[in-house]
């Protein structure tokens, strides 16, 4: 049997896995599924006004007694939305901005714990100094927007010597062997994106899921080809499947397609940064198919329950 880690004991989940926020891919249904299976399910609040976020979280909390998290991206953070999230979920999560004690204090006042994802030892120390309860360290193997320049394992080792709070490992973790490796290395858990993008509950477009499954070793790269997005305004570095980089460069049209967010239909220009969801139409192959180096370990689209069950059987016991 698996015993808890410092992360599971702190946040109250059963399995030391946080599902990474992935925009339209990490739907409320995906987050709820992960929470129901004992992990931490996460949605992103980017672009959501406080009242809309409150409604979304109210519905999610009614569907699960598991642990949920809300992620805030970039320096443009709505304080009202942070307060709403802190009152609804266990973890308020930040990325793609410098750690700020004022935001940590705001979330703490609402009763939530705070996790900050970082890409360097210096940023991890800053997050600890700001009062964060959990730090997620992202290696360059990660899919999506990549903060730092260092591979995961050396970064994890270095951060563990500098901070005393639980540390999650992120980047290239696509199977239980990789999960166990980071736990054995001293991580209190893993933050996982690509493996959950290729699950039945994911909001990813079916062609996107199949592209992840079909990809093999060396099938991803960090690019600035999808720079029309708020995160890329500061640093256009995102790891995607190499096939979509070739496809967008060969796309003759200025329009890649369109998608629906809420009740709004949105045109997607060539090079936009929104990953294709089930509501997206057009040149899916030429859209940002965010994926980490973990794609080499992903062979099927599975239910969340099967992924977490197989991984949790390989967890590390603490004594």
Secondary structure, 3 states (H helix, E strand, C coil): CCCCCHHHHHHCCCCCEEECCCHHHCCHHHHHHHHHCCCEEEEECCCCCHHHHHHHHHHHHHHCCCEEEEEEECCCCCHHHHHHHHHHCCEEEEECCCCCHHHHHHHHHCCCEEEEEECCHHHHHHHHHCCCCEEEEECCCCCEECCCCCCHHHHHHHHHCCCCCEEEEECCCCCHHHHHHHHHHCCCEEEECHHHHCECCCCECHHHHHHHHHCCCCCEEEECCCCECCCCCCCCCEEEEHHHHHHHHHCCCCEEEEEEECCEEEEEECCECCCCECCCEECHHHCCCECCHHHHHCCCCECHHHHHHHHHCCCCCCC
